[in-house]
Amino acid sequence: MDSLIYVVTGLFVVATLTPLSKHSHWLIRGLDFPRVQLACIGALLILLQVMFFKLSSPQAWAAIALSVICLAGQLWWILPYSKFWKKEVQDSTNTDKEKQLSILTSNVLMTNKDAHKLIALAKKYQPDVLVTLESNLWWEQQLSCLEEDMPNTIKCPLDNLYGMHVYSRLPLHKKEISFLVEEDIPSMHALLELPTGDKIRVHFLHPAPPSPTENPESAERDAELVIVAKSVADSEQPVIVTGDLNDVAWSRTTRLFRQLSGLLDPRVGRGMFNTFHADFALLRWPLDHLFHSSHFTTRSIQRLPSIGSDHFPFFTRLTFNPTNKSTQSGLRADENEKAFAATVASEKNVSKTDVPNPGE
């Protein structure tokens, strides 16, 4: 039994330390995802060590110490996405309906034929904006009934699992579909107008994940996130970035995105809101995201019921409240992180100037 525990301890240490590497291979970046699961394994491992090891042995104490350090490392990444942490975005107290904005982001799973479930959610929750990922022409036809109430649209139906649609009750100006890094992976960009006349720069993203079946490295995904982050970093306009980023909220790459962009994550201090995988409760993590500038406060965040996809829909209600701008701040990148981000972008020969700026 002791030998088995020592082997598991070694694997736990490797699984914790490996993601600290900046290497983009999918095997390494994949270990960013199951930090909650690894933290649970670590806690159980420490319990087994205390139960079975001879505590008079220095080797036993060394293994326990390593496990405790690794568990602490896992918790460092995930605890901000719990109610034990201070909220990064303040709760909304403004009741002015004209300053409210709700966005429903849903990876529909292209092969899923339960479109009626998403339509029902859209009618029940009445989002101002609905963003669909993996939506092809069939999904576009099914969702056309929503256009009576959400007539402002951006459509890019594709059969490669990267189609995208936006439906909005609010006006969308300067709409643009771009292929920022990969020629078959679209993103959408627009200027969203609130009833007050205030205009918000919005970016809808769905970069490809690092995986053995798609991109063997995360370089393409990382480059897209880096250039969008740099593009919005200096904007004085209100900004929202949302979509399925194929990355977890606590990963090095998503953290770098937040550091470069200065955007806030309303989940910090509120919860993980794990949206994937809908079918496996023990293998879930937050892949669907919404980040925003400090012009907004949070009314609510919800993971909505399953629509038959492998993702749950993600529903966020915000309040446009620029008077709170100076009281909210996110992460900031240091010079080393900026240099790494520049390397990531240059490797794919892309830059922030490739990202449409609908605010200009």
N, C-alpha and C positions, 0 to 999 in steps of 0.2 A: 504493500500500500504506500509506504514511504516513497519508493522509487517512482510510482505513478504520480504522486503529488509533486515530486521534484520535476518531473517531465512537464506537467501542466504548468507549474510555476515558470519554467523556462519559456514555454509557449506564450504565457501571459505577458512576460517581460518583452518578448520579441514583438508581440502584437501591439504593445503600448509604445515601444520605442520606434518601430519602423515608420509610422506616419510622420514622425518628426523630420524625416528626410524630405527634401524638396523635389525628389524624383517624381516624375509624373506617370510612371507605369501604373496600370489599373490595379495590379495586386497591392501596391503600396497605398495608393489613394483610396482603394476600397476599404482599407482598415480605418479610415476616418468615419465610416458609416456606423458600425455597430458599437459605439462607445457605451451606450446604456447597457447593452447585453454584456459587453466586456467588463463593465463595472460590477454587474451582478455576479459574473463568474469570479471576479477578483474577491468580492466580499465572501462568497461561498468558499473560495480557495483558502482564504485566511482562517476561516472557521475550521476547515479540515486540517490545516497545518497545526493549529493550536490543539486540536483534538488528538492527532495521531503522532505528531513529532515528539521526540524526546527533547524537552525544553532545556535540558542541560547541555545540548549540543550547539556549539557556535555555528555550525552549518545550518541547523534548523533556524536559528535566529536570523541568520543572513537571508535565508529564503523568505522568512516572514517579513523582514524589513523591506526587501525588494518588492514583495507583493503589496505592502502598505503604500510604498512610494508610487508604484504603478497605479494603484487604485486612486490615490490622490490626484495623479495626473489625469486619469479618465474623468474624475469628478470636476476637475478644473475646467474642462471643456464643456461639460453638459449642465453643471449647476446653474449657470446664468439662465438656462431655459427651464427654470422651475420657480415656484412661488417663494422659494427661500432667498431669491435675489432681488435687489432693488430694480424697480421698473425703469427701463430706459426711456419709455414714452409715457407721459402723464395721462391719467384718465381724463376723458372729455367731460366738461361741465357745461359746455355751450349747447343750448337747446335750439338754436336757430337752424331750422330745417334747410334753409338755403345754403348753409355752410357744411352740410353733412354729405359724405360721399361713401358709398358702399361698393365693394368690388368682390365678385365671386370668380375665383380662378379654379378651373377644373380640367385636369388631364382626363379626357373621356375614354381613352383606350380605343384606338381606331376600330378594332374588331368588335367592340361592344355594341350591341344592338338595342340597348335599353335607353334610347334617347328620351323616351317619355319621362324617365325618372329625373333627368336633368331639367327638362322643361317644367316639371312639377315643382322642383326646388326653386327655379327662377321665378315662377309665378307666386310661390309662397313667400320667398324672402325679398322679392322685388329689388334686386341689386341695381344700382345705377349703371354698373358696367359688368358684363359677363365676358370672361376670357376663356376660350377653349383651346386646349393643346391636343395634338394627335387627331384633329378633326379633318376629315376628307370631304369629298363632294357629297357623299351620302349623309354625313352629319350636317353639312350645310343645308341640304334639302330638308332634313328633319327639323332643324332649328329655325327655319324660315318663318315659322309661326310667331316667333318672338319679335320679329321686326316691326310688327304693328305698334308695340310699346317701346321698342329699342331700335329706332330706325337708322341710327348712325352706326355704320359698320366698317370693319376692315376685314377682308377675306383673302385667305391664302390656302385653299384646299389642296392637300397633297396626300399621296398614298404611300409615303415613306415613313410614316409615324411622326412626321414633324409639321403637318398642317396646323394652321392656327387661324382662329377667328376672334374678332372682338365685336360685341354688340353693346350699344350704349344708349341710354335715355338722354344723355347730355351731348351737346355738340362736340364733334371731333374735328379739329382743324389741322392742316398741314400733315395729313396722314401719309405715311411712307412705309413700305415693306422693304427690308434690307436683308442681304445675305452677308453678314459681317465677316465670318471666318471661313465657313464652309459653304459651297455653292448650292447645296440643297437643304440648308438649315436656315429658315427665315427668322426674322425678328420684326416687330412692329413698333412704330414710333408715332406719336401724335401730340397734339395740344388739346387737352380736355378743358372745356369751359363749364364752370359752376354756374348755378342760377344767379349768383352775385356778380357775374362777369369776370371773376378771377380765373386765370388760366393756369393749368397744371401741365407740366411736361411729363408725359407717360411713356414708359418703355416696357414692352412685353417680350419676354425671352423664353427660349426653350433650347439651350445648347445640348449637344449630344453628350452622353455620359462616357466615362472611361470604362470599357468592358471588353472582354475577349471577342464579342460578336460585333462590336461597333468600332470605337476608337481604342486601340491598345493602350493609349496614354490619354491623360486628361488635358493635354496641351491645348486642344481646340476649345474645349469648354472654358478652361482657365483664361485663355486669351480673350474670349468674348466677354467674360465677366470683368476682366481688367480694363479693357478699353471703354466699356460702358461706364464703369466706375470713374475712370479718369474724365470721361466726357461730362458727367454731371457734377464733378467735384467742385468746379468753380462757378456753378450756376447760382444766381441769386433767385431764380424762379423756384416755386414749389415743384418737387419732383417725386414721382412714384415709379418704382421698378417692381414688376411682379411677373410670376410665371413659374414653370417647373424648371428649376436650375440644374436638376440632376446632380445635386450636391446637398449635403446636410447642413443645417444651420450652424453647426459648431465646427465645421472643417476649417483647415488652414486657408483654403481658397475663398470660402465665403467670408471668413474673418478678414482676409485681405481685401475683398470687395468692399466690406463695410469701412475698413480703415482708409482706403483710397477715396471712396465716394463721400464719406461723412454722413451717409444715410443711416437712419435709425431702424432698429428691428423691434417692432411692437411686441414680439413674443418674449423678449428678455424680461424676466420677472413675472411672466404670466403663464408660461407653459410651453411644451414642445410642439403640440398640435401636429402629431405625426400623421402624415397623409398617405404614406406608402409603407408597407404593402397592405391593401385593404383586406386581403384574404388571409393574412398570417399575423395574428396578434402579437406573437413573440418576435417577429422580424419587421418592426416598423421604425421609421425615422422620418424627420421633416424634410421632404424634398420640394414641396411647393411653398413659395415665399412671397412676401410683400415687404418691401423696404420703402421708406419715405423720408423726405427732408424734415427738418425740425418745424416746418410750418403747420404740422398736424398733431393732434392728440388722438387718443384711441377711445372709441366707444365700446367696441367689442371685437373679439376674434372667435371664430367657431370653425370646428371641423364638422362638416355637414354629413348626413347619412350617405351610405354607399349608393352609387348610381350604376353599379355593375362593372365599373372600371377597377383597375388595380390601384388607383388613387382615390382617396376621398376628396370631395370638393373643399376648398378653403375659402372662407367668407370673412372679410374684414370690413368693419365700419370705422370710418375716421371722421374727424371734424377739422375743417380748415380753420386754424386758429393761430395766425402768424404772430399775435401778441405774445405767445408762449415761446417764440423762437429762441430767445436768448437764455431760456431756462432749461433747454434740452440739448444734449450733445452726445455724440456717439464716439466711436473709436477713431484714432488718428494713426497714420502710418509713419514709421520712422524712416530714416534714410536707407537702411538696409532693405526694408520692405518695398520702398519705392524703386530701388535698384533691381530687386527681384522681379517686380511687376514689369519694369521696362524690358527685362530679358524675356519674360513670358510673351509679351506682345511682339517683340522683334523676331522671335523664333518663328512666328506665324506671319510676319511681315504685315502687321496690322497696327493701327494707331487710333487714338480717340477721335481723330478727324474723320474716320470712316463711319462714325456713329452719327446718324441724323440728329440735328438739334432743332426740334420743332419750335423752340422758343425764340429762335433768331428771326 
